[in-house]
Amino acid sequence: MTVYTEAHAKAPAITRTWEVVTLYRECGVVTDKARDIVTLTRTAAGIEGTVNCEPVEAIKAIALLHGAHDLTVISEKLEPAAIGKPAAESLHRRLARAGVPSKEHYGFASAALDTPVYSLALLTADERDTVLAFLSFTHGKERAA
């Protein structure tokens, strides 16, 4: 298990699940202790939450996290990392060597991925590989290499 830290708060996650310990007090005395499993998932529609595998409004799940005495991250699925500037420069060079004009690099990547691309540096490794496979298919293996 991973203990929740500030680094987790900044990591781009698609899904993160916590074990949440909540203490209930009356007059400063702990009267009850609850353990829950809270999951937040980022979707195209927004943030979705579950508490103990039951769907709840995201705000309820977030409130439970904020009121917790103790949080432990028990699982997370992270977004794939972007390839970054050096790999993007390499991809630009490969596209240029294959004969794709520099003004068309983003359009070429957009066609390969069927989604708008505004920066090659923000592509994931899988997306870069898809662009390279498309380059190989459209411009021949010997020119794309």
C-alpha distance (Angstrom), angle and dihedral (degrees) to the residues before:
residue distance angle dihedral
M1 . . .
T2 3.77 . .
V3 3.77 121.7 .
Y4 3.80 112.8 -130.0
T5 3.80 112.5 -104.8
E6 3.79 137.4 168.4
A7 3.82 88.3 -97.2
H8 3.80 88.8 64.7
A9 3.79 90.5 52.5
K10 3.81 90.0 58.6
A11 3.81 98.4 41.5
P12 3.81 112.9 102.4
A13 3.79 104.9 -117.5
I14 3.77 131.9 176.9
T15 3.81 92.6 -164.3
R16 3.79 130.6 10.2
T17 3.81 127.3 179.1
W18 3.80 125.7 -162.9
E19 3.76 136.3 -171.3
V20 3.79 103.0 -134.0
V21 3.80 124.8 -159.1
T22 3.80 114.0 -164.3
L23 3.80 123.1 -171.9
Y24 3.78 119.2 -154.3
R25 3.81 116.7 -153.2
E26 3.76 137.6 -168.1
C27 3.77 118.0 -168.9
G28 3.80 89.9 -13.2
V29 3.82 93.5 -54.3
V30 3.81 120.7 115.9
T31 3.81 106.0 -118.9
D32 3.79 100.8 169.8
K33 3.78 141.8 9.4
A34 3.82 124.9 -153.3
R35 3.79 130.9 -168.2
D36 3.78 119.2 -158.3
I37 3.79 137.0 170.8
V38 3.80 110.7 -132.4
T39 3.80 123.9 -171.0
L40 3.80 127.1 -173.1
T41 3.79 119.3 -168.1
R42 3.79 127.4 -171.7
T43 3.80 111.5 -139.8
A44 3.79 135.2 167.7
A45 3.82 87.3 -96.8
G46 3.83 93.1 52.8
I47 3.80 135.3 -97.5
E48 3.80 117.6 -17.1
G49 3.78 123.7 -167.3
T50 3.78 138.7 -159.9
V51 3.79 130.4 -171.4
N52 3.80 115.2 -160.9
C53 3.83 89.0 -13.2
E54 3.82 92.5 -56.3
P55 3.82 117.3 118.6
V56 3.81 113.1 -114.3
E57 3.78 135.2 168.1
A58 3.79 109.7 -79.0
I59 3.80 90.9 -121.9
K60 3.83 90.6 59.6
A61 3.81 92.1 50.9
I62 3.80 91.0 47.0
A63 3.81 91.4 48.7
L64 3.80 89.5 52.9
L65 3.81 89.4 52.5
H66 3.81 92.2 48.6
G67 3.81 92.7 49.4
A68 3.79 95.0 47.6
H69 3.77 123.0 121.2
D70 3.81 91.2 -155.1
L71 3.82 132.7 15.1
T72 3.79 127.0 -167.4
V73 3.80 122.8 -178.2
I74 3.79 106.3 -134.2
S75 3.81 99.7 174.0
E76 3.75 141.5 -2.3
K77 3.76 139.0 177.4
L78 3.78 110.8 -149.0
E79 3.76 128.9 -153.5
P80 3.77 112.8 -106.2
A81 3.79 111.7 -96.8
A82 3.79 121.3 -108.6
I83 3.81 115.9 -108.5
G84 3.80 92.7 -123.3
K85 3.77 134.5 -143.7
P86 3.85 101.8 -57.6
A87 3.82 92.8 51.7
A88 3.81 90.3 44.1
E89 3.81 90.2 53.3
S90 3.80 88.8 51.3
L91 3.81 90.1 50.3
H92 3.82 90.6 49.5
R93 3.84 89.1 52.2
R94 3.83 92.3 49.1
L95 3.79 91.4 49.6
A96 3.81 90.9 48.8
R97 3.83 92.6 47.9
A98 3.79 89.6 51.7
G99 3.81 89.9 55.0
V100 3.81 102.0 -101.1
P101 3.84 106.8 141.3
S102 3.82 112.7 -119.6
K103 3.82 91.4 -119.6
E104 3.80 88.6 60.1
H105 3.82 100.8 48.6
Y106 3.82 94.7 99.6
G107 3.79 92.0 43.4
F108 3.80 90.2 49.4
A109 3.81 91.6 50.8
S110 3.81 89.6 45.7
A111 3.81 90.4 53.5
A112 3.81 91.6 47.6
L113 3.81 92.7 50.2
D114 3.81 98.0 32.7
T115 3.80 89.8 -131.5
P116 3.82 132.7 89.2
V117 3.81 114.1 -84.8
Y118 3.80 118.9 -163.3
S119 3.80 99.1 165.1
L120 3.79 129.7 26.6
A121 3.81 88.8 -157.0
L122 3.81 89.6 66.5
L123 3.81 93.9 56.5
T124 3.80 118.9 109.1
A125 3.79 120.4 -124.6
D126 3.82 90.1 -103.3
E127 3.81 91.1 51.4
R128 3.83 90.8 48.9
D129 3.81 89.2 51.3
T130 3.82 89.9 50.1
V131 3.83 90.4 51.9
L132 3.81 90.2 49.1
A133 3.81 91.8 48.5
F134 3.81 89.0 50.2
L135 3.81 89.1 48.6
S136 3.79 90.2 51.5
F137 3.80 91.1 48.0
T138 3.81 95.3 47.7
H139 3.81 100.7 35.6
G140 3.81 104.3 27.5
K141 3.79 129.3 -100.1
E142 3.78 96.4 -94.9
R143 3.82 93.3 53.9
A144 3.84 95.6 43.2
A145 3.81 95.4 52.1
